[in-house]
Amino acid sequence: MKQQIETTRRQLGELGAMAAQNEAMERKILERAQDLLAEVEGKIDAARAEATAGEDAAKQRYTDMVDERGRLQQVIAQAKAVLQ
């Protein structure tokens, strides 16, 4: 019985350490996604102006940036949900 209690305590300690590592990684993910989002949003207005000029490549770059912004917003929302 005593060994089972010690095993359970050890496992709980390991789970606590893993939870702390998970939280730290979520914070890093959140921080990096926010940085990338700011970068994309800083470039998106110029890309929109270029896309209205009519070049297909410029239109594709703008579309890609809008898609990336959406993905980053989802990552940020998920990270915030995990951290709450």
PDB file of N, CA, C and O in Angstrom:
ATOM      1  N   MET A   1       0.827  -1.188   0.000  1.00  0.00           N
ATOM      2  CA  MET A   1       0.000   0.000   0.000  1.00  0.00           C
ATOM      3  C   MET A   1       0.872   1.253   0.000  1.00  0.00           C
ATOM      4  O   MET A   1       0.577   2.227  -0.692  1.00  0.00           O
ATOM      5  N   LYS A   2       1.946   1.213   0.784  1.00  0.00           N
ATOM      6  CA  LYS A   2       2.821   2.367   0.876  1.00  0.00           C
ATOM      7  C   LYS A   2       3.501   2.648  -0.467  1.00  0.00           C
ATOM      8  O   LYS A   2       3.689   3.803  -0.849  1.00  0.00           O
ATOM      9  N   GLN A   3       3.864   1.585  -1.172  1.00  0.00           N
ATOM     10  CA  GLN A   3       4.515   1.742  -2.469  1.00  0.00           C
ATOM     11  C   GLN A   3       3.539   2.358  -3.489  1.00  0.00           C
ATOM     12  O   GLN A   3       3.941   3.165  -4.327  1.00  0.00           O
ATOM     13  N   GLN A   4       2.275   1.974  -3.412  1.00  0.00           N
ATOM     14  CA  GLN A   4       1.283   2.533  -4.326  1.00  0.00           C
ATOM     15  C   GLN A   4       1.119   4.037  -4.082  1.00  0.00           C
ATOM     16  O   GLN A   4       0.963   4.814  -5.024  1.00  0.00           O
ATOM     17  N   ILE A   5       1.155   4.427  -2.824  1.00  0.00           N
ATOM     18  CA  ILE A   5       1.032   5.851  -2.482  1.00  0.00           C
ATOM     19  C   ILE A   5       2.235   6.621  -3.032  1.00  0.00           C
ATOM     20  O   ILE A   5       2.074   7.706  -3.591  1.00  0.00           O
ATOM     21  N   GLU A   6       3.411   6.076  -2.879  1.00  0.00           N
ATOM     22  CA  GLU A   6       4.626   6.722  -3.388  1.00  0.00           C
ATOM     23  C   GLU A   6       4.606   6.806  -4.907  1.00  0.00           C
ATOM     24  O   GLU A   6       5.010   7.816  -5.484  1.00  0.00           O
ATOM     25  N   THR A   7       4.136   5.747  -5.550  1.00  0.00           N
ATOM     26  CA  THR A   7       4.035   5.741  -7.012  1.00  0.00           C
ATOM     27  C   THR A   7       3.060   6.819  -7.470  1.00  0.00           C
ATOM     28  O   THR A   7       3.331   7.543  -8.428  1.00  0.00           O
ATOM     29  N   THR A   8       1.948   6.921  -6.796  1.00  0.00           N
ATOM     30  CA  THR A   8       0.950   7.935  -7.134  1.00  0.00           C
ATOM     31  C   THR A   8       1.515   9.335  -6.933  1.00  0.00           C
ATOM     32  O   THR A   8       1.304  10.207  -7.776  1.00  0.00           O
ATOM     33  N   ARG A   9       2.221   9.563  -5.848  1.00  0.00           N
ATOM     34  CA  ARG A   9       2.834  10.870  -5.589  1.00  0.00           C
ATOM     35  C   ARG A   9       3.855  11.219  -6.672  1.00  0.00           C
ATOM     36  O   ARG A   9       3.906  12.353  -7.147  1.00  0.00           O
ATOM     37  N   ARG A  10       4.660  10.238  -7.052  1.00  0.00           N
ATOM     38  CA  ARG A  10       5.660  10.465  -8.089  1.00  0.00           C
ATOM     39  C   ARG A  10       4.980  10.821  -9.405  1.00  0.00           C
ATOM     40  O   ARG A  10       5.401  11.749 -10.096  1.00  0.00           O
ATOM     41  N   GLN A  11       3.934  10.087  -9.747  1.00  0.00           N
ATOM     42  CA  GLN A  11       3.213  10.353 -10.987  1.00  0.00           C
ATOM     43  C   GLN A  11       2.552  11.728 -10.962  1.00  0.00           C
ATOM     44  O   GLN A  11       2.542  12.429 -11.973  1.00  0.00           O
ATOM     45  N   LEU A  12       2.007  12.112  -9.825  1.00  0.00           N
ATOM     46  CA  LEU A  12       1.401  13.441  -9.710  1.00  0.00           C
ATOM     47  C   LEU A  12       2.462  14.530  -9.875  1.00  0.00           C
ATOM     48  O   LEU A  12       2.207  15.565 -10.491  1.00  0.00           O
ATOM     49  N   GLY A  13       3.639  14.291  -9.326  1.00  0.00           N
ATOM     50  CA  GLY A  13       4.733  15.244  -9.493  1.00  0.00           C
ATOM     51  C   GLY A  13       5.135  15.378 -10.948  1.00  0.00           C
ATOM     52  O   GLY A  13       5.376  16.485 -11.429  1.00  0.00           O
ATOM     53  N   GLU A  14       5.210  14.257 -11.654  1.00  0.00           N
ATOM     54  CA  GLU A  14       5.545  14.275 -13.073  1.00  0.00           C
ATOM     55  C   GLU A  14       4.464  14.997 -13.878  1.00  0.00           C
ATOM     56  O   GLU A  14       4.772  15.756 -14.797  1.00  0.00           O
ATOM     57  N   LEU A  15       3.217  14.762 -13.537  1.00  0.00           N
ATOM     58  CA  LEU A  15       2.120  15.443 -14.232  1.00  0.00           C
ATOM     59  C   LEU A  15       2.163  16.948 -13.993  1.00  0.00           C
ATOM     60  O   LEU A  15       1.899  17.738 -14.898  1.00  0.00           O
ATOM     61  N   GLY A  16       2.498  17.333 -12.767  1.00  0.00           N
ATOM     62  CA  GLY A  16       2.626  18.757 -12.459  1.00  0.00           C
ATOM     63  C   GLY A  16       3.739  19.407 -13.270  1.00  0.00           C
ATOM     64  O   GLY A  16       3.581  20.519 -13.774  1.00  0.00           O
ATOM     65  N   ALA A  17       4.854  18.715 -13.394  1.00  0.00           N
ATOM     66  CA  ALA A  17       5.967  19.245 -14.185  1.00  0.00           C
ATOM     67  C   ALA A  17       5.585  19.348 -15.657  1.00  0.00           C
ATOM     68  O   ALA A  17       5.918  20.329 -16.322  1.00  0.00           O
ATOM     69  N   MET A  18       4.890  18.339 -16.163  1.00  0.00           N
ATOM     70  CA  MET A  18       4.461  18.361 -17.563  1.00  0.00           C
ATOM     71  C   MET A  18       3.457  19.491 -17.799  1.00  0.00           C
ATOM     72  O   MET A  18       3.487  20.129 -18.852  1.00  0.00           O
ATOM     73  N   ALA A  19       2.582  19.744 -16.848  1.00  0.00           N
ATOM     74  CA  ALA A  19       1.614  20.822 -16.988  1.00  0.00           C
ATOM     75  C   ALA A  19       2.324  22.173 -17.043  1.00  0.00           C
ATOM     76  O   ALA A  19       1.946  23.046 -17.825  1.00  0.00           O
ATOM     77  N   ALA A  20       3.346  22.342 -16.218  1.00  0.00           N
ATOM     78  CA  ALA A  20       4.110  23.590 -16.230  1.00  0.00           C
ATOM     79  C   ALA A  20       4.836  23.776 -17.561  1.00  0.00           C
ATOM     80  O   ALA A  20       4.887  24.885 -18.093  1.00  0.00           O
ATOM     81  N   GLN A  21       5.395  22.695 -18.098  1.00  0.00           N
ATOM     82  CA  GLN A  21       6.060  22.764 -19.393  1.00  0.00           C
ATOM     83  C   GLN A  21       5.066  23.105 -20.496  1.00  0.00           C
ATOM     84  O   GLN A  21       5.366  23.900 -21.387  1.00  0.00           O
ATOM     85  N   ASN A  22       3.894  22.507 -20.431  1.00  0.00           N
ATOM     86  CA  ASN A  22       2.853  22.767 -21.422  1.00  0.00           C
ATOM     87  C   ASN A  22       2.434  24.238 -21.393  1.00  0.00           C
ATOM     88  O   ASN A  22       2.281  24.871 -22.437  1.00  0.00           O
ATOM     89  N   GLU A  23       2.253  24.765 -20.196  1.00  0.00           N
ATOM     90  CA  GLU A  23       1.856  26.167 -20.058  1.00  0.00           C
ATOM     91  C   GLU A  23       2.942  27.097 -20.598  1.00  0.00           C
ATOM     92  O   GLU A  23       2.638  28.085 -21.266  1.00  0.00           O
ATOM     93  N   ALA A  24       4.194  26.787 -20.313  1.00  0.00           N
ATOM     94  CA  ALA A  24       5.296  27.610 -20.816  1.00  0.00           C
ATOM     95  C   ALA A  24       5.338  27.599 -22.344  1.00  0.00           C
ATOM     96  O   ALA A  24       5.573  28.632 -22.971  1.00  0.00           O
ATOM     97  N   MET A  25       5.111  26.435 -22.934  1.00  0.00           N
ATOM     98  CA  MET A  25       5.110  26.344 -24.396  1.00  0.00           C
ATOM     99  C   MET A  25       3.923  27.096 -24.998  1.00  0.00           C
ATOM    100  O   MET A  25       4.066  27.740 -26.037  1.00  0.00           O
ATOM    101  N   GLU A  26       2.775  27.023 -24.369  1.00  0.00           N
ATOM    102  CA  GLU A  26       1.609  27.768 -24.854  1.00  0.00           C
ATOM    103  C   GLU A  26       1.884  29.265 -24.808  1.00  0.00           C
ATOM    104  O   GLU A  26       1.485  29.996 -25.715  1.00  0.00           O
ATOM    105  N   ARG A  27       2.557  29.723 -23.768  1.00  0.00           N
ATOM    106  CA  ARG A  27       2.900  31.148 -23.671  1.00  0.00           C
ATOM    107  C   ARG A  27       3.866  31.550 -24.796  1.00  0.00           C
ATOM    108  O   ARG A  27       3.740  32.632 -25.368  1.00  0.00           O
ATOM    109  N   LYS A  28       4.824  30.676 -25.107  1.00  0.00           N
ATOM    110  CA  LYS A  28       5.752  30.959 -26.206  1.00  0.00           C
ATOM    111  C   LYS A  28       5.021  30.984 -27.542  1.00  0.00           C
ATOM    112  O   LYS A  28       5.278  31.843 -28.385  1.00  0.00           O
ATOM    113  N   ILE A  29       4.119  30.044 -27.724  1.00  0.00           N
ATOM    114  CA  ILE A  29       3.326  30.004 -28.954  1.00  0.00           C
ATOM    115  C   ILE A  29       2.502  31.274 -29.085  1.00  0.00           C
ATOM    116  O   ILE A  29       2.449  31.880 -30.155  1.00  0.00           O
ATOM    117  N   LEU A  30       1.863  31.673 -28.003  1.00  0.00           N
ATOM    118  CA  LEU A  30       1.045  32.882 -28.010  1.00  0.00           C
ATOM    119  C   LEU A  30       1.888  34.103 -28.353  1.00  0.00           C
ATOM    120  O   LEU A  30       1.503  34.913 -29.196  1.00  0.00           O
ATOM    121  N   GLU A  31       3.029  34.232 -27.702  1.00  0.00           N
ATOM    122  CA  GLU A  31       3.896  35.383 -27.940  1.00  0.00           C
ATOM    123  C   GLU A  31       4.377  35.430 -29.395  1.00  0.00           C
ATOM    124  O   GLU A  31       4.349  36.484 -30.030  1.00  0.00           O
ATOM    125  N   ARG A  32       4.809  34.301 -29.905  1.00  0.00           N
ATOM    126  CA  ARG A  32       5.312  34.254 -31.280  1.00  0.00           C
ATOM    127  C   ARG A  32       4.193  34.531 -32.288  1.00  0.00           C
ATOM    128  O   ARG A  32       4.405  35.243 -33.269  1.00  0.00           O
ATOM    129  N   ALA A  33       3.019  33.976 -32.051  1.00  0.00           N
ATOM    130  CA  ALA A  33       1.894  34.215 -32.956  1.00  0.00           C
ATOM    131  C   ALA A  33       1.489  35.683 -32.947  1.00  0.00           C
ATOM    132  O   ALA A  33       1.145  36.236 -33.992  1.00  0.00           O
ATOM    133  N   GLN A  34       1.525  36.317 -31.787  1.00  0.00           N
ATOM    134  CA  GLN A  34       1.187  37.740 -31.708  1.00  0.00           C
ATOM    135  C   GLN A  34       2.222  38.579 -32.458  1.00  0.00           C
ATOM    136  O   GLN A  34       1.868  39.543 -33.137  1.00  0.00           O
ATOM    137  N   ASP A  35       3.488  38.218 -32.339  1.00  0.00           N
ATOM    138  CA  ASP A  35       4.536  38.929 -33.067  1.00  0.00           C
ATOM    139  C   ASP A  35       4.345  38.786 -34.578  1.00  0.00           C
ATOM    140  O   ASP A  35       4.439  39.763 -35.321  1.00  0.00           O
ATOM    141  N   LEU A  36       4.077  37.561 -35.020  1.00  0.00           N
ATOM    142  CA  LEU A  36       3.858  37.319 -36.446  1.00  0.00           C
ATOM    143  C   LEU A  36       2.618  38.041 -36.958  1.00  0.00           C
ATOM    144  O   LEU A  36       2.611  38.562 -38.073  1.00  0.00           O
ATOM    145  N   LEU A  37       1.573  38.069 -36.143  1.00  0.00           N
ATOM    146  CA  LEU A  37       0.345  38.761 -36.535  1.00  0.00           C
ATOM    147  C   LEU A  37       0.610  40.254 -36.723  1.00  0.00           C
ATOM    148  O   LEU A  37       0.136  40.855 -37.688  1.00  0.00           O
ATOM    149  N   ALA A  38       1.353  40.841 -35.816  1.00  0.00           N
ATOM    150  CA  ALA A  38       1.684  42.262 -35.950  1.00  0.00           C
ATOM    151  C   ALA A  38       2.479  42.509 -37.232  1.00  0.00           C
ATOM    152  O   ALA A  38       2.273  43.512 -37.916  1.00  0.00           O
ATOM    153  N   GLU A  39       3.382  41.594 -37.548  1.00  0.00           N
ATOM    154  CA  GLU A  39       4.189  41.706 -38.765  1.00  0.00           C
ATOM    155  C   GLU A  39       3.307  41.618 -40.010  1.00  0.00           C
ATOM    156  O   GLU A  39       3.443  42.425 -40.930  1.00  0.00           O
ATOM    157  N   VAL A  40       2.410  40.644 -40.036  1.00  0.00           N
ATOM    158  CA  VAL A  40       1.519  40.467 -41.188  1.00  0.00           C
ATOM    159  C   VAL A  40       0.588  41.660 -41.331  1.00  0.00           C
ATOM    160  O   VAL A  40       0.375  42.155 -42.438  1.00  0.00           O
ATOM    161  N   GLU A  41       0.034  42.122 -40.223  1.00  0.00           N
ATOM    162  CA  GLU A  41      -0.874  43.267 -40.297  1.00  0.00           C
ATOM    163  C   GLU A  41      -0.154  44.530 -40.749  1.00  0.00           C
ATOM    164  O   GLU A  41      -0.753  45.404 -41.376  1.00  0.00           O
ATOM    165  N   GLY A  42       1.131  44.623 -40.428  1.00  0.00           N
ATOM    166  CA  GLY A  42       1.903  45.765 -40.888  1.00  0.00           C
ATOM    167  C   GLY A  42       2.128  45.752 -42.395  1.00  0.00           C
ATOM    168  O   GLY A  42       2.296  46.810 -43.002  1.00  0.00           O
ATOM    169  N   LYS A  43       2.133  44.593 -42.996  1.00  0.00           N
ATOM    170  CA  LYS A  43       2.381  44.456 -44.434  1.00  0.00           C
ATOM    171  C   LYS A  43       1.108  44.352 -45.263  1.00  0.00           C
ATOM    172  O   LYS A  43       1.151  44.499 -46.484  1.00  0.00           O
ATOM    173  N   ILE A  44      -0.008  44.103 -44.620  1.00  0.00           N
ATOM    174  CA  ILE A  44      -1.218  43.771 -45.373  1.00  0.00           C
ATOM    175  C   ILE A  44      -1.796  44.968 -46.137  1.00  0.00           C
ATOM    176  O   ILE A  44      -2.357  44.793 -47.218  1.00  0.00           O
ATOM    177  N   ASP A  45      -1.665  46.167 -45.592  1.00  0.00           N
ATOM    178  CA  ASP A  45      -2.195  47.342 -46.297  1.00  0.00           C
ATOM    179  C   ASP A  45      -1.432  47.597 -47.594  1.00  0.00           C
ATOM    180  O   ASP A  45      -2.031  47.900 -48.627  1.00  0.00           O
ATOM    181  N   ALA A  46      -0.120  47.474 -47.534  1.00  0.00           N
ATOM    182  CA  ALA A  46       0.683  47.659 -48.754  1.00  0.00           C
ATOM    183  C   ALA A  46       0.353  46.569 -49.769  1.00  0.00           C
ATOM    184  O   ALA A  46       0.279  46.836 -50.968  1.00  0.00           O
ATOM    185  N   ALA A  47       0.156  45.351 -49.294  1.00  0.00           N
ATOM    186  CA  ALA A  47      -0.191  44.252 -50.196  1.00  0.00           C
ATOM    187  C   ALA A  47      -1.558  44.477 -50.829  1.00  0.00           C
ATOM    188  O   ALA A  47      -1.773  44.140 -51.993  1.00  0.00           O
ATOM    189  N   ARG A  48      -2.484  45.049 -50.058  1.00  0.00           N
ATOM    190  CA  ARG A  48      -3.817  45.336 -50.607  1.00  0.00           C
ATOM    191  C   ARG A  48      -3.706  46.366 -51.734  1.00  0.00           C
ATOM    192  O   ARG A  48      -4.345  46.225 -52.777  1.00  0.00           O
ATOM    193  N   ALA A  49      -2.901  47.390 -51.518  1.00  0.00           N
ATOM    194  CA  ALA A  49      -2.724  48.427 -52.538  1.00  0.00           C
ATOM    195  C   ALA A  49      -2.108  47.837 -53.806  1.00  0.00           C
ATOM    196  O   ALA A  49      -2.526  48.166 -54.916  1.00  0.00           O
ATOM    197  N   GLU A  50      -1.115  46.967 -53.636  1.00  0.00           N
ATOM    198  CA  GLU A  50      -0.494  46.323 -54.791  1.00  0.00           C
ATOM    199  C   GLU A  50      -1.480  45.402 -55.516  1.00  0.00           C
ATOM    200  O   GLU A  50      -1.464  45.306 -56.743  1.00  0.00           O
ATOM    201  N   ALA A  51      -2.338  44.727 -54.744  1.00  0.00           N
ATOM    202  CA  ALA A  51      -3.302  43.795 -55.341  1.00  0.00           C
ATOM    203  C   ALA A  51      -4.327  44.531 -56.187  1.00  0.00           C
ATOM    204  O   ALA A  51      -4.798  44.004 -57.194  1.00  0.00           O
ATOM    205  N   THR A  52      -4.670  45.734 -55.787  1.00  0.00           N
ATOM    206  CA  THR A  52      -5.650  46.491 -56.574  1.00  0.00           C
ATOM    207  C   THR A  52      -5.057  46.983 -57.892  1.00  0.00           C
ATOM    208  O   THR A  52      -5.789  47.377 -58.801  1.00  0.00           O
ATOM    209  N   ALA A  53      -3.720  46.958 -57.991  1.00  0.00           N
ATOM    210  CA  ALA A  53      -3.072  47.352 -59.249  1.00  0.00           C
ATOM    211  C   ALA A  53      -3.331  46.331 -60.346  1.00  0.00           C
ATOM    212  O   ALA A  53      -3.238  46.653 -61.530  1.00  0.00           O
ATOM    213  N   GLY A  54      -3.659  45.096 -59.958  1.00  0.00           N
ATOM    214  CA  GLY A  54      -4.086  44.125 -60.951  1.00  0.00           C
ATOM    215  C   GLY A  54      -3.153  42.970 -61.225  1.00  0.00           C
ATOM    216  O   GLY A  54      -3.548  42.043 -61.931  1.00  0.00           O
ATOM    217  N   GLU A  55      -1.945  42.970 -60.713  1.00  0.00           N
ATOM    218  CA  GLU A  55      -1.036  41.855 -60.975  1.00  0.00           C
ATOM    219  C   GLU A  55      -1.506  40.608 -60.233  1.00  0.00           C
ATOM    220  O   GLU A  55      -1.888  40.672 -59.065  1.00  0.00           O
ATOM    221  N   ASP A  56      -1.471  39.479 -60.928  1.00  0.00           N
ATOM    222  CA  ASP A  56      -1.907  38.222 -60.311  1.00  0.00           C
ATOM    223  C   ASP A  56      -1.031  37.835 -59.129  1.00  0.00           C
ATOM    224  O   ASP A  56      -1.536  37.360 -58.112  1.00  0.00           O
ATOM    225  N   ALA A  57       0.268  38.032 -59.251  1.00  0.00           N
ATOM    226  CA  ALA A  57       1.188  37.691 -58.165  1.00  0.00           C
ATOM    227  C   ALA A  57       0.898  38.541 -56.927  1.00  0.00           C
ATOM    228  O   ALA A  57       0.949  38.044 -55.802  1.00  0.00           O
ATOM    229  N   ALA A  58       0.597  39.805 -57.136  1.00  0.00           N
ATOM    230  CA  ALA A  58       0.292  40.701 -56.019  1.00  0.00           C
ATOM    231  C   ALA A  58      -1.028  40.292 -55.356  1.00  0.00           C
ATOM    232  O   ALA A  58      -1.155  40.329 -54.132  1.00  0.00           O
ATOM    233  N   LYS A  59      -1.989  39.911 -56.164  1.00  0.00           N
ATOM    234  CA  LYS A  59      -3.263  39.445 -55.619  1.00  0.00           C
ATOM    235  C   LYS A  59      -3.072  38.186 -54.779  1.00  0.00           C
ATOM    236  O   LYS A  59      -3.681  38.034 -53.720  1.00  0.00           O
ATOM    237  N   GLN A  60      -2.217  37.287 -55.266  1.00  0.00           N
ATOM    238  CA  GLN A  60      -1.957  36.047 -54.531  1.00  0.00           C
ATOM    239  C   GLN A  60      -1.236  36.340 -53.205  1.00  0.00           C
ATOM    240  O   GLN A  60      -1.557  35.733 -52.184  1.00  0.00           O
ATOM    241  N   ARG A  61      -0.267  37.263 -53.214  1.00  0.00           N
ATOM    242  CA  ARG A  61       0.431  37.631 -51.974  1.00  0.00           C
ATOM    243  C   ARG A  61      -0.552  38.194 -50.952  1.00  0.00           C
ATOM    244  O   ARG A  61      -0.491  37.859 -49.769  1.00  0.00           O
ATOM    245  N   TYR A  62      -1.456  39.048 -51.417  1.00  0.00           N
ATOM    246  CA  TYR A  62      -2.451  39.632 -50.514  1.00  0.00           C
ATOM    247  C   TYR A  62      -3.359  38.541 -49.947  1.00  0.00           C
ATOM    248  O   TYR A  62      -3.626  38.511 -48.746  1.00  0.00           O
ATOM    249  N   THR A  63      -3.829  37.650 -50.812  1.00  0.00           N
ATOM    250  CA  THR A  63      -4.683  36.554 -50.361  1.00  0.00           C
ATOM    251  C   THR A  63      -3.956  35.674 -49.349  1.00  0.00           C
ATOM    252  O   THR A  63      -4.534  35.255 -48.346  1.00  0.00           O
ATOM    253  N   ASP A  64      -2.683  35.398 -49.623  1.00  0.00           N
ATOM    254  CA  ASP A  64      -1.882  34.593 -48.696  1.00  0.00           C
ATOM    255  C   ASP A  64      -1.745  35.280 -47.339  1.00  0.00           C
ATOM    256  O   ASP A  64      -1.802  34.624 -46.300  1.00  0.00           O
ATOM    257  N   MET A  65      -1.565  36.583 -47.350  1.00  0.00           N
ATOM    258  CA  MET A  65      -1.438  37.325 -46.085  1.00  0.00           C
ATOM    259  C   MET A  65      -2.740  37.305 -45.292  1.00  0.00           C
ATOM    260  O   MET A  65      -2.735  37.167 -44.069  1.00  0.00           O
ATOM    261  N   VAL A  66      -3.846  37.444 -46.000  1.00  0.00           N
ATOM    262  CA  VAL A  66      -5.147  37.393 -45.325  1.00  0.00           C
ATOM    263  C   VAL A  66      -5.364  36.010 -44.712  1.00  0.00           C
ATOM    264  O   VAL A  66      -5.858  35.891 -43.590  1.00  0.00           O
ATOM    265  N   ASP A  67      -4.995  34.975 -45.448  1.00  0.00           N
ATOM    266  CA  ASP A  67      -5.103  33.604 -44.928  1.00  0.00           C
ATOM    267  C   ASP A  67      -4.215  33.418 -43.698  1.00  0.00           C
ATOM    268  O   ASP A  67      -4.633  32.842 -42.694  1.00  0.00           O
ATOM    269  N   GLU A  68      -2.992  33.914 -43.796  1.00  0.00           N
ATOM    270  CA  GLU A  68      -2.050  33.794 -42.674  1.00  0.00           C
ATOM    271  C   GLU A  68      -2.566  34.538 -41.445  1.00  0.00           C
ATOM    272  O   GLU A  68      -2.447  34.050 -40.321  1.00  0.00           O
ATOM    273  N   ARG A  69      -3.136  35.712 -41.664  1.00  0.00           N
ATOM    274  CA  ARG A  69      -3.712  36.468 -40.552  1.00  0.00           C
ATOM    275  C   ARG A  69      -4.806  35.662 -39.863  1.00  0.00           C
ATOM    276  O   ARG A  69      -4.876  35.630 -38.635  1.00  0.00           O
ATOM    277  N   GLY A  70      -5.646  35.020 -40.640  1.00  0.00           N
ATOM    278  CA  GLY A  70      -6.722  34.197 -40.070  1.00  0.00           C
ATOM    279  C   GLY A  70      -6.178  33.027 -39.267  1.00  0.00           C
ATOM    280  O   GLY A  70      -6.672  32.730 -38.179  1.00  0.00           O
ATOM    281  N   ARG A  71      -5.160  32.361 -39.803  1.00  0.00           N
ATOM    282  CA  ARG A  71      -4.551  31.237 -39.077  1.00  0.00           C
ATOM    283  C   ARG A  71      -3.916  31.708 -37.768  1.00  0.00           C
ATOM    284  O   ARG A  71      -4.062  31.063 -36.729  1.00  0.00           O
ATOM    285  N   LEU A  72      -3.219  32.826 -37.830  1.00  0.00           N
ATOM    286  CA  LEU A  72      -2.580  33.354 -36.611  1.00  0.00           C
ATOM    287  C   LEU A  72      -3.620  33.744 -35.566  1.00  0.00           C
ATOM    288  O   LEU A  72      -3.417  33.524 -34.372  1.00  0.00           O
ATOM    289  N   GLN A  73      -4.725  34.320 -36.009  1.00  0.00           N
ATOM    290  CA  GLN A  73      -5.791  34.671 -35.066  1.00  0.00           C
ATOM    291  C   GLN A  73      -6.365  33.428 -34.406  1.00  0.00           C
ATOM    292  O   GLN A  73      -6.711  33.462 -33.225  1.00  0.00           O
ATOM    293  N   GLN A  74      -6.471  32.334 -35.144  1.00  0.00           N
ATOM    294  CA  GLN A  74      -6.954  31.079 -34.570  1.00  0.00           C
ATOM    295  C   GLN A  74      -5.961  30.522 -33.557  1.00  0.00           C
ATOM    296  O   GLN A  74      -6.352  30.059 -32.485  1.00  0.00           O
ATOM    297  N   VAL A  75      -4.687  30.567 -33.895  1.00  0.00           N
ATOM    298  CA  VAL A  75      -3.653  30.070 -32.975  1.00  0.00           C
ATOM    299  C   VAL A  75      -3.667  30.887 -31.684  1.00  0.00           C
ATOM    300  O   VAL A  75      -3.561  30.332 -30.590  1.00  0.00           O
ATOM    301  N   ILE A  76      -3.797  32.193 -31.815  1.00  0.00           N
ATOM    302  CA  ILE A  76      -3.830  33.069 -30.636  1.00  0.00           C
ATOM    303  C   ILE A  76      -5.046  32.755 -29.778  1.00  0.00           C
ATOM    304  O   ILE A  76      -4.938  32.668 -28.555  1.00  0.00           O
ATOM    305  N   ALA A  77      -6.189  32.587 -30.401  1.00  0.00           N
ATOM    306  CA  ALA A  77      -7.411  32.278 -29.651  1.00  0.00           C
ATOM    307  C   ALA A  77      -7.286  30.930 -28.912  1.00  0.00           C
ATOM    308  O   ALA A  77      -7.701  30.808 -27.759  1.00  0.00           O
ATOM    309  N   GLN A  78      -6.714  29.932 -29.583  1.00  0.00           N
ATOM    310  CA  GLN A  78      -6.543  28.619 -28.956  1.00  0.00           C
ATOM    311  C   GLN A  78      -5.568  28.688 -27.800  1.00  0.00           C
ATOM    312  O   GLN A  78      -5.809  28.093 -26.749  1.00  0.00           O
ATOM    313  N   ALA A  79      -4.467  29.409 -27.977  1.00  0.00           N
ATOM    314  CA  ALA A  79      -3.482  29.533 -26.904  1.00  0.00           C
ATOM    315  C   ALA A  79      -4.077  30.251 -25.700  1.00  0.00           C
ATOM    316  O   ALA A  79      -3.846  29.855 -24.558  1.00  0.00           O
ATOM    317  N   LYS A  80      -4.839  31.304 -25.956  1.00  0.00           N
ATOM    318  CA  LYS A  80      -5.481  32.028 -24.849  1.00  0.00           C
ATOM    319  C   LYS A  80      -6.482  31.135 -24.123  1.00  0.00           C
ATOM    320  O   LYS A  80      -6.584  31.178 -22.897  1.00  0.00           O
ATOM    321  N   ALA A  81      -7.214  30.334 -24.874  1.00  0.00           N
ATOM    322  CA  ALA A  81      -8.185  29.424 -24.246  1.00  0.00           C
ATOM    323  C   ALA A  81      -7.491  28.411 -23.357  1.00  0.00           C
ATOM    324  O   ALA A  81      -7.979  28.104 -22.269  1.00  0.00           O
ATOM    325  N   VAL A  82      -6.363  27.889 -23.805  1.00  0.00           N
ATOM    326  CA  VAL A  82      -5.621  26.911 -23.009  1.00  0.00           C
ATOM    327  C   VAL A  82      -5.063  27.550 -21.741  1.00  0.00           C
ATOM    328  O   VAL A  82      -5.024  26.921 -20.684  1.00  0.00           O
ATOM    329  N   LEU A  83      -4.639  28.789 -21.853  1.00  0.00           N
ATOM    330  CA  LEU A  83      -4.008  29.458 -20.701  1.00  0.00           C
ATOM    331  C   LEU A  83      -5.014  29.982 -19.684  1.00  0.00           C
ATOM    332  O   LEU A  83      -4.625  30.351 -18.576  1.00  0.00           O
ATOM    333  N   GLN A  84      -6.275  30.023 -20.027  1.00  0.00           N
ATOM    334  CA  GLN A  84      -7.273  30.528 -19.071  1.00  0.00           C
ATOM    335  C   GLN A  84      -7.693  29.474 -18.093  1.00  0.00           C
ATOM    336  O   GLN A  84      -8.525  29.735 -17.224  1.00  0.00           O
TER     337      GLN A  84
END
